Amino acid sequence: MSLERKISNDGKVLTIFMDEKFDFGKVQDFRNAYSTETEEINEVNIDLSQTEYMDSSALGMLLNMQKTLSGHVEKFNIINCRPQVAKILKISRFDKKFSIS
């Protein structure tokens, strides 16, 4: 399974659903997911419910996304984290830049 994206009916919320591995192999797919048809978006959700593994390149991709979209996106959320992934995010202090649940 590759990552998927969904835009809410009102066009304001983009949700990106990651698969089991969030690593350097996903860099282009991830970038494409947030860089097309996002002019009206004001909130981004990264759904990690299926993600069992993420590495430092995934952390960099999240930061790059935030930097790229910060001009018009108000909220960045990382949602549905598994405990081991949430631990990585908290150790990396991503809870200071993203809402994590």
C-alpha positions as CSV (number, residue, x, y, z in Angstrom):
1,M,0.0,0.0,0.0
2,S,1.2,3.5,-0.8
3,L,0.3,6.7,0.9
4,E,-3.1,8.2,0.2
5,R,-4.5,11.7,0.4
6,K,-8.0,13.0,0.9
7,I,-9.3,16.5,0.8
8,S,-12.4,17.3,2.9
9,N,-15.7,18.2,1.1
10,D,-15.2,21.9,1.9
11,G,-11.7,21.8,0.5
12,K,-10.1,23.1,3.8
13,V,-8.6,20.0,5.3
14,L,-6.0,17.7,3.7
15,T,-5.4,14.3,5.3
16,I,-2.4,12.2,4.2
17,F,-2.6,8.5,5.2
18,M,0.8,7.0,5.5
19,D,1.4,3.2,5.2
20,E,3.5,0.9,7.3
21,K,6.9,2.5,6.6
22,F,7.5,6.3,6.6
23,D,11.1,6.6,5.4
24,F,13.2,8.1,2.6
25,G,11.5,5.9,0.0
26,K,8.4,8.0,0.4
27,V,9.9,11.4,-0.1
28,Q,8.5,12.0,-3.6
29,D,5.1,10.6,-2.9
30,F,4.8,12.6,0.3
31,R,5.9,15.8,-1.4
32,N,3.4,15.2,-4.2
33,A,0.6,14.6,-1.6
34,Y,0.9,18.0,-0.1
35,S,2.0,20.2,-3.0
36,T,-0.9,19.8,-5.4
37,E,-4.3,21.3,-5.1
38,T,-3.6,22.8,-1.7
39,E,-4.4,26.5,-2.3
40,E,-7.6,26.4,-0.2
41,I,-6.2,24.1,2.5
42,N,-5.9,25.6,6.0
43,E,-5.3,22.3,8.0
44,V,-3.2,19.3,7.3
45,N,-3.6,15.9,9.1
46,I,-0.9,13.2,8.8
47,D,-2.6,9.9,9.7
48,L,-0.1,7.4,11.0
49,S,-2.5,4.7,12.1
50,Q,-0.8,2.2,9.8
51,T,2.7,3.4,10.4
52,E,4.9,1.0,12.3
53,Y,8.3,2.4,11.4
54,M,9.6,5.9,10.7
55,D,13.1,7.2,10.5
56,S,14.9,10.6,10.7
57,S,14.1,11.3,7.0
58,A,10.4,11.1,7.8
59,L,10.9,13.8,10.5
60,G,12.7,15.9,7.9
61,M,9.8,15.5,5.5
62,L,7.3,16.6,8.1
63,L,9.4,19.7,8.8
64,N,9.8,20.5,5.1
65,M,6.0,20.1,4.6
66,Q,5.4,22.5,7.4
67,K,7.8,25.0,6.1
68,T,6.4,24.8,2.6
69,L,2.8,25.2,3.6
70,S,3.2,27.6,6.6
71,G,2.1,30.6,4.5
72,H,-1.5,29.5,4.3
73,V,-1.9,26.4,6.5
74,E,-2.8,27.2,10.1
75,K,-2.8,23.8,11.8
76,F,-0.6,20.8,11.3
77,N,-1.8,17.6,13.1
78,I,-0.2,14.2,13.4
79,I,-3.1,11.8,14.2
80,N,-3.7,8.2,15.2
81,C,-0.1,7.5,16.2
82,R,0.9,4.0,17.4
83,P,2.7,4.2,20.7
84,Q,6.2,3.5,19.3
85,V,5.8,6.2,16.6
86,A,4.4,8.7,19.2
87,K,7.4,8.0,21.3
88,I,9.8,8.9,18.4
89,L,7.8,12.1,17.8
90,K,7.9,13.2,21.4
91,I,11.6,12.4,21.9
92,S,12.2,14.5,18.8
93,R,10.1,17.3,20.3
94,F,7.7,17.3,17.4
95,D,4.9,17.9,20.0
96,K,6.2,21.5,20.0
97,K,5.5,22.0,16.3
98,F,2.6,19.7,15.6
99,S,-0.5,18.6,17.4
100,I,0.0,14.9,18.1
101,S,-2.7,12.4,19.0
